[in-house]
Amino acid sequence: MEISKEQLIKLFELAGMEYKELYITPEFISKALIEIERKINFFELGPSSKQRVQTKIMIADDLELSLYQLTKLFNKIGINPLIARNVEEANDLLKKHTFDYVLTDIYLPDCEDGFRLIKSLLNYKQKQNENLKIVAISGSHDKQIIAKALEMGADKFIVKSKNWHNEILNFIGETIERNQQEIFSKNIIENNSIYYTVYNMASTYSINELVKDINLTVLSKYNEIFLDLSKVFLFDNENVNIFVDIFKLCSQNNVKCSIINPSDVITNALNFAYLNDVIPVIKK
């Protein structure tokens, strides 16, 4: 079977690799395919969270690999997205459901289809749900297309390049965070210990705020820190090293630290980084 240049370029984009004609050898294409397989396996590391995130998402895309990746990604954090493969299917779903987020590829298969869907979404947003967030996605880096989508009213434009799925998670986490102001709460318990109940670790901002406060707690000479992570349902595996940093900080200052009742996504992240037997975990 012959592969066109356009298909090869898309293949390398999905693999997060640079396309150059001098690289087009069977060995290099195999490397790209292995990298795509690795990304797919990343999404299959763990089951969905038992407690569902109350967020409704539609994905409108005509590329099966993107649909597969995004569905696996959202399943991991307890969200079952609805799928549309063209504008007509997307409009049908809008008549039947109330969505918090719609992710739409611009090329469905033509960019005018994507812009047509954005117009429908803006109308839906005006009449039915003003809190809807529209995320335009595309394999194209065309600045005119990006500018037009944002000018029309898309809340975010994400290019399908390396780690594009992380950008989607971060955007969703940050927007949920604005509606859920509390990132964590804490209580002083006996024996000079602090008990953190963490609600949000979905974005870099929320993680940094938590670490900042833990740092102050460590410097305040408390003996022990408990991190209750049972309510964390959005977490990106690529941020898992934050637990290493927290436990290193505590260890260096002779402060004990334990994770309490980790949610499924946290357990999966610890397993992903082989930290499940390294960091103390208490399940009550």
CORKA-V662573 format. One record per helix or strand of 2 or more residues. SS is the DSSP state (alpha for helix, beta for strand). FROM is the first residue (numbers start at 1). TO is the last residue. If there is no record, write none. Layout:
# CORKA-V662573
SS/FROM/TO, SS/FROM/TO
This chain:
# CORKA-V662573
alpha/5/15, alpha/21/23, alpha/26/43, beta/57/60, alpha/64/76, beta/82/84, alpha/87/96, beta/101/105, alpha/111/127, beta/133/138, alpha/143/152, beta/156/159, alpha/164/179, beta/184/189, beta/193/198, alpha/204/219, beta/224/228, alpha/237/239, alpha/241/252, beta/256/260, alpha/264/272, beta/281/282
